[in-house]
């Protein structure tokens, strides 16, 4: 079975490096870059500077989760249909794919 991970090069604090993330995490990371108006290399540098254990890629995954958890609101959950079994089985990302 082929891996779903996508390898991309990023220029971070220690120079050019590669990271392997799921396509959804790359999309989320680029969305954060757009929202914050910060290049991806800057975000990776900031994540690295925190000194999280587990390596760069793991730290970036955790950062993406923490970013969106911090941004979550009750209204956002209701609009996304969270709390319904449908949202857990078949999430609708059509609006976010167009962004």
C-alpha positions as CSV (number, residue, x, y, z in Angstrom):
1,X,0.0,0.0,0.0
2,X,1.4,3.4,-1.0
3,X,1.9,6.1,1.6
4,X,-0.5,9.1,1.5
5,X,2.3,11.3,2.8
6,X,3.4,14.1,0.6
7,X,7.0,15.2,0.7
8,X,7.7,18.9,0.3
9,X,10.8,21.1,0.8
10,X,10.6,23.9,3.3
11,X,13.2,26.5,4.2
12,X,13.3,26.6,8.0
13,X,15.6,27.8,10.8
14,X,18.3,25.2,10.0
15,X,18.1,25.7,6.3
16,X,16.3,23.8,3.6
17,X,14.6,20.6,4.8
18,X,11.9,18.3,3.7
19,X,8.7,17.3,5.6
20,X,6.2,14.5,4.9
21,X,2.6,15.3,5.8
22,X,-0.8,14.1,4.8
23,X,-2.3,16.3,2.0
24,X,-5.0,17.5,4.5
25,X,-2.3,18.8,6.8
26,X,-0.4,20.6,4.0
27,X,-3.8,22.2,3.1
28,X,-4.3,23.2,6.7
29,X,-0.8,24.6,7.0
30,X,-1.2,26.7,3.8
31,X,-4.5,28.0,5.1
32,X,-2.8,29.1,8.3
33,X,-0.1,30.8,6.2
34,X,-2.8,32.7,4.3
35,X,-4.8,33.7,7.4
36,X,-1.7,34.9,9.3
37,X,0.0,36.3,6.2
38,X,3.2,34.5,7.1
39,X,5.3,32.3,4.8
40,X,5.4,28.6,5.6
41,X,9.1,28.8,6.4
42,X,8.4,31.3,9.1
43,X,5.7,29.1,10.7
44,X,8.1,26.1,10.7
45,X,10.8,28.3,12.2
46,X,8.5,29.4,15.0
47,X,7.4,25.8,15.6
48,X,11.0,24.6,15.8
49,X,11.9,27.4,18.2
50,X,9.5,26.0,20.7
51,X,11.7,23.0,21.1
52,X,8.9,20.4,21.1
53,X,10.0,16.8,21.5
54,X,9.4,14.4,18.6
55,X,10.9,16.2,15.7
56,X,9.9,18.9,13.3
57,X,7.2,17.1,11.4
58,X,5.5,15.9,14.6
59,X,5.7,19.4,16.0
60,X,4.1,20.9,12.9
61,X,1.2,18.4,13.1
62,X,0.6,19.3,16.7
63,X,0.8,23.0,15.8
64,X,-1.8,22.7,13.1
65,X,-4.2,20.9,15.5
66,X,-3.6,23.4,18.3
67,X,-4.2,26.3,15.9
68,X,-7.5,25.1,14.7
69,X,-8.6,24.0,18.2
70,X,-7.8,27.5,19.5
71,X,-9.9,29.0,16.7
72,X,-12.9,26.7,17.2
73,X,-16.1,28.2,18.5
74,X,-19.5,26.9,19.4
75,X,-21.0,28.7,16.4
76,X,-18.4,27.2,14.1
77,X,-19.2,23.7,15.4
78,X,-22.9,24.2,14.8
79,X,-22.3,25.5,11.3
80,X,-20.1,22.5,10.5
81,X,-22.6,20.1,11.8
82,X,-20.4,18.9,14.6
83,X,-22.3,16.7,17.1
84,X,-24.1,14.9,14.3
85,X,-23.1,11.5,13.1
86,X,-23.0,12.7,9.5
87,X,-20.2,15.1,10.2
88,X,-18.1,12.4,11.7
89,X,-18.6,10.0,8.8
90,X,-18.8,12.3,5.7
91,X,-17.4,15.8,6.4
92,X,-18.2,18.4,3.7
93,X,-15.0,20.3,2.9
94,X,-16.4,21.8,-0.4
95,X,-16.3,25.4,1.0
96,X,-12.7,25.0,2.3
97,X,-11.5,23.5,-1.0
98,X,-12.6,26.6,-2.9
99,X,-10.7,28.9,-0.5
